[in-house]
Amino acid sequence: MNLDNFRWQHKQALYVPWLLLLILGLVMMSSASTSIAESYTGNPAHFIIRQCFYVVLGVAAFYITTLIPIKNWQRFDVLLLALSIVGLILVFVPGIGHEANGSQRWLNFVVIKVQASEVAKFAAVFYIAGYLVRRQDEVMQTWRGFIKPLVVMFFVLILLFFEPDFGAIVVLMGAVLAQLFLGGVKAGQFFLLMLGALLLSTLALGYESYRMERLMAYLDPWAPEHVYDTGYQLTQSLIAFGRGEIFGLGLGESIQKLFFLPESHTDFVFAIWAEETGLVGALVALGLLVFLVAKIWQVAWQAQLKKQMYAAYVAVGLASLFTLQTLINIGVNTGLLPTKGLTLPFYSYGGSSLIICCVMVAVVVRINYELSSNTETDSDANTKREVAYA
């Protein structure tokens, strides 16, 4: 295989699943949203039209992001985190922040509502990666180097806690833990941090009564006191999976989306897809996500082997965000985890999630390109002219 063919095939490993996820996600969300869109707006295609607009923005954001060298992200990672913190604060400002379902999570920009936590998770990955590169020895050898970034993250978590967005807290902390582990944090410090995160999660669980009610409903959603209350979403989701069986009822033929399952086009879009396409369709949708995440982990591994540690830390953080968000959403849909509002990457309705997911994949594409370009430059000086490609 010649060099050009190798480079082309290597790039498609990320482009192809990304495009397939965009297409499949649009199909899934379109099918799940028609009934609720007609009820809310009188137009069954309302959410479909808006999601198509978000897809266009996502593709544009993807292309622009691939033009940005990774060193530029490293140069401005602190500023990016600072701006994301400002966004988390602004959600509490009347007229700027937007509330939905009791949560103050969105910034209202008229044309699009931006979920501040999505930007904060993305920014935190770059900040932690930059800190680990700048303070590598301090992180590995002293408690001070280990604690300083956690103080910054704790402030971010406090803002997320009061929105509230407990799911974003879990996903963000999981990504930070993965980055710190790769960064060489001592085992004792790492496990102490995990213990602290567990204790804080327990305290947060008991802080609001509705969280305890969700936990009780999760343990026995079919109990008479839960089945039409806090366990309702879970029982209806499980019914959707049961109806789907092996091959499903057929695309567009879901019964649960007819106002039985709340949030059928957002948090529980996977349950509707499983009802309509069965186990086979569910495995295909999940397999695409798994393949994309596996390729991101592979890029992270290659970056580490080539001693490109900032790129490696970033790729690990982004892979962790995708992995955790997928696991939590699927876990909630199937009853393996307590009910928690968290979108499924690429599949759930929403502009913030979709655009940020596209940007995250684009960052990994850029890392992958720069790694392959460096390798080729070392082996063949004549290929330097191709470095300008994004």
Helices and strands as residue ranges (DSSP letters): H 3-41, H 46-66, H 70-75, H 77-90, E 97-100, E 103-108, E 113-115, H 116-134, H 136-141, H 143-161, H 166-182, H 187-207, H 209-219, H 232-244, H 269-305, H 309-334, H 351-379, G 381-388
